[in-house]
Amino acid sequence: MPEVKDSNASISHDASNKNTYKPYKSRKSFARRKGEVESIMKKFPTKIPVVIERYHKETNLPLLDKTKFLVPQEITMSQFVTIIRKVSHVERKVVSWNTLKVIS
């Protein structure tokens, strides 16, 4: 299985506290996110930067400690879901490919 690198050098939020948690899109402006992606793509041209967060209305899944990942271009969705399950320590029956929502 391809290796997925965590690109969270520092997390500026407390994922364990639901009251103070702000989604990545709210914490960083579009211009800043775009700049980060361009910088990462130059440094790692074969990787895709991905931000994974729990949906704000979700109550059963835990918040992830790591939200930013560098994903190989050749990874399949099923491999990616397996990696997310491992990172979130969630059983196979709880997370399936159709429970992931893509937000751009």
Sequence and secondary structure as in RCSB ss.txt:
>XXXX:A:sequence
MPEVKDSNASISHDASNKNTYKPYKSRKSFARRKGEVESIMKKFPTKIPVVIERYHKETNLPLLDKTKFLVPQEI
TMSQFVTIIRKVSHVERKVVSWNTLKVIS
>XXXX:A:secstr
    EE  S   S TT TTT   HHHHS HHHHHHHHHHHHHH TTEEEEE    TT  SS   S  EEEEETT 
 HHHHHHHHHHHHT  TTT  GGG     
